[in-house]
Amino acid sequence: MMEVKIYKDAPVPGRLSQFWRKFRKHKGALVGLIVLTLIVLMAIFSPLIAPFDPTEQFSDYLRYPPAWTADGVNRHLLGTDDLGRDLFSRIVYGSRLSLGLSALVVVIAAAVGIALGAIAGLTRGGIEYSILRVMDIILAIPSLLLAIVIVAIIGPGLPNAIYAVAIVLIPHFVRIVRASIREEMAKDYVLAAKLDGANSIRLFTHSILPNILPPLVVQVTLAFSTALIDIAALGFLGMGAQPPNPEWGTILSQSRAFIQLAPWTVTIPGLAILITVLSINLLGDGLRDALNPKEHP
């Protein structure tokens, strides 16, 4: 006998559909996602977008204003700096350097922080106490100040700036991973995994880590914006990327002496940093709201 359904089964949306439904309600996050995507594409395809080499000098076009001004020229869309280098090309190539360095810093900080956080969350006693106290000491010092101190000790340069910024970001990952592990340890699925004979490594990688990914994703976005600002600040102070590298902070540092004669050479790279950091923070806010399990779809 054929079964007749009186009520139509409602389709159950998957995790990705639920996430996107909540994420798209955050208009600012959508704008941040679009802007950040465009900046990332600009960084990836910078050789195709930039009209000139970022170090090429045009001696006949020193400190030319942007093209839309009365004294500007069309061949230099955003003007030139004091050495006649095309500012648009330097900003485009600088996006690759600034975003790439920030991504590398976040990867290093996340890898070390997650590992230390897992150790602190799964163990008790002297090891946990030592890890947490070291993290507390690092967190007690402002991140940029600590990065400057580290670079001053080990010497200026791009690799040292990467290590310094990564070190100041590690405690944030350690804290969030440890707190999330302690919260998950009280749940039934962790007890079931223990009874099944899972050791600490398998317990973390197969059971706990997939369930603490949402706060980690949010922390990655926040760390990315912090890394971008700190790397630009170190470059501005002459402790990070060195000339003629077109890193945004370094461009600002080289142009500050001409802020009155050529204000666009300072304003444009500053706006590039501002827009990028703002889009990352907006995206992070949207991810936090969309990944919050307490929020209903």
Long-range contacts (C-beta under 8 A, 24 or more apart in sequence): 13-297, 18-297, 19-290, 19-291, 20-290, 21-297, 22-289, 22-290, 22-295, 22-297, 23-286, 23-287, 23-289, 23-290, 25-289, 26-285, 26-286, 26-289, 26-290, 28-282, 28-285, 28-286, 29-282, 29-283, 29-285, 29-286, 29-287, 29-289, 29-290, 30-286, 31-279, 31-282, 32-278, 32-279, 32-280, 32-281, 32-282, 32-283, 32-285, 32-286, 33-279, 33-283, 33-286, 35-275, 35-279, 36-276, 36-279, 36-280, 36-283, 39-95, 39-99, 39-275, 39-276, 39-279, 40-99, 42-92, 42-95, 43-92, 43-95, 43-96, 43-99, 43-100, 44-96, 46-92, 46-93, 46-95, 46-96, 49-92, 50-86, 50-88, 50-89, 50-92, 50-93, 51-75, 51-77, 51-86, 51-88, 51-89, 52-85, 52-86, 52-89, 53-89, 54-85, 54-86, 54-89, 54-90, 54-92, 54-93, 54-94, 54-244, 54-246, 55-85, 55-244, 55-246, 56-85, 56-86, 56-89, 57-83, 57-84, 57-85, 58-84, 58-85, 58-86, 59-84, 60-84, 63-258, 63-261, 63-262, 63-265, 65-262, 65-264, 66-264, 66-268, 78-264, 78-268, 79-262, 79-264, 79-265, 79-268, 81-251, 81-254, 81-255, 81-258, 81-262, 81-265, 82-254, 82-255, 82-257, 82-258, 82-262, 82-265, 87-264, 87-265, 87-268, 89-246, 90-246, 90-251, 90-269, 91-246, 91-248, 91-251, 91-268, 91-269, 91-272, 93-246, 94-246, 94-247, 94-248, 94-251, 94-269, 94-272, 95-248, 95-272, 95-276, 97-241, 97-245, 97-246, 97-247, 97-248, 98-228, 98-231, 98-232, 98-247, 98-248, 98-249, 98-273, 98-276, 99-228, 99-276, 101-158, 101-161, 101-162, 101-227, 101-231, 101-241, 101-247, 102-224, 102-227, 102-228, 102-231, 103-224, 104-162, 105-162, 105-165, 105-166, 105-169, 105-223, 105-227, 105-231, 106-169, 106-220, 106-223, 106-224, 106-227, 108-162, 108-163, 108-166, 109-165, 109-166, 109-167, 109-169, 109-170, 109-172, 109-173, 109-223, 109-227, 110-173, 110-216, 110-219, 110-220, 110-223, 112-166, 112-170, 112-173, 113-169, 113-170, 113-171, 113-172, 113-173, 113-174, 113-177, 114-173, 114-177, 114-216, 116-170, 116-173, 116-174, 116-177, 117-173, 117-174, 117-175, 117-176, 117-177, 117-178, 117-181, 118-177, 118-181, 118-204, 120-174, 120-177, 120-178, 121-177, 121-178, 121-179, 121-180, 121-181, 121-182, 121-185, 122-181, 122-200, 122-203, 122-204, 123-200, 131-174, 132-174, 132-178, 135-170, 135-171, 135-174, 135-175, 136-171, 138-167, 138-168, 138-170, 138-171, 139-171, 139-172, 139-175, 143-168, 143-169, 143-226, 143-230, 144-168, 144-229, 144-230, 144-233, 147-230, 147-233, 147-234, 148-234, 148-237, 148-239, 151-234, 151-239, 151-240, 152-239, 156-238, 156-239, 156-240, 156-242, 157-240, 157-242, 158-240, 158-241, 158-242, 158-245, 161-231, 161-234, 161-235, 161-239, 161-240, 161-241, 162-231, 164-234, 165-227, 165-230, 165-231, 165-234, 168-230, 169-223, 169-226, 169-227, 172-219, 172-222, 172-223, 173-216, 173-219, 173-223, 176-215, 176-216, 176-219, 177-212, 177-216, 180-208, 180-212, 180-215, 180-216, 181-208, 181-212, 184-208, 184-211, 184-212, 214-291, 214-292, 214-293, 215-291, 217-287, 217-291, 218-284, 218-287, 218-288, 218-291, 221-280, 221-281, 221-283, 221-284, 221-287, 222-281, 222-284, 224-280, 225-277, 225-280, 225-281, 225-284, 228-273, 228-276, 228-277, 228-280, 229-273, 229-277, 232-273, 248-272, 248-273, 249-273
